[in-house]
Amino acid sequence: QVQLVESGGGLVQPGGFLRLSCVASGFTFSRHSMSWYRQAPGKERELVAFITSAGGSTTYADSVKGRFTISRDNGKNTVYLQMNSLKPEDTAVYYCKVPIGLAGSWGQGTQVTVSS
């Protein structure tokens, strides 16, 4: 079955950086686009970044453009989210998603906290 496992979250000071990873299994990774979402306390889950199956095209939420970079390694079945210049408002649980199944398939999430 589809499995997505995120890692790399943690506590970081404003202006710092983190790299999130999402390792996929149970499907042909290279045939599917991937996305990163986040959900802050009391807010709806929102799309952060998207990458096509071969990695040739990416899109970003306006709030993270120029600071975050999504990438993938199809040989390692892994999608990454490089997050630079982090702000307190980036604090959230970050999830990766693959568009398989009626509502997509999600990982368990990794917590990112940006605080001094």
Long-range contacts (C-beta under 8 A, 24 or more apart in sequence): 1-26, 2-26, 2-27, 2-98, 2-100, 2-101, 2-105, 4-96, 4-97, 4-98, 4-105, 4-106, 4-107, 4-108, 5-107, 5-108, 6-94, 6-95, 6-96, 6-107, 6-108, 6-109, 6-110, 7-110, 8-110, 9-93, 9-94, 9-110, 9-111, 9-112, 9-113, 10-111, 10-112, 10-113, 11-113, 11-115, 12-86, 12-112, 12-113, 12-114, 13-114, 13-115, 13-116, 14-86, 14-87, 14-88, 14-114, 14-115, 14-116, 15-85, 15-86, 16-86, 16-114, 17-82, 17-83, 17-84, 17-85, 17-86, 18-83, 18-86, 18-112, 19-80, 19-81, 19-82, 19-83, 20-80, 20-81, 20-83, 20-94, 20-96, 20-110, 20-112, 21-78, 21-79, 21-80, 22-78, 22-79, 22-80, 22-81, 22-96, 22-107, 23-76, 23-77, 23-78, 24-77, 24-78, 24-79, 24-96, 24-98, 25-77, 27-98, 27-100, 29-74, 29-77, 30-54, 30-74, 32-98, 32-99, 32-100, 33-98, 33-99, 34-70, 34-72, 34-79, 34-96, 34-97, 34-98, 35-96, 35-97, 35-98, 35-99, 36-70, 36-79, 36-81, 36-94, 36-95, 36-96, 36-97, 37-94, 37-95, 37-96, 37-97, 37-106, 38-90, 38-92, 38-93, 38-94, 38-95, 38-112, 39-92, 39-93, 39-95, 39-109, 40-89, 40-91, 40-92, 40-93, 43-92, 45-95, 48-81, 48-94, 49-81, 51-79, 63-89, 64-90, 83-112, 86-112, 86-114, 87-114, 88-114, 88-115, 89-114, 90-114, 91-115
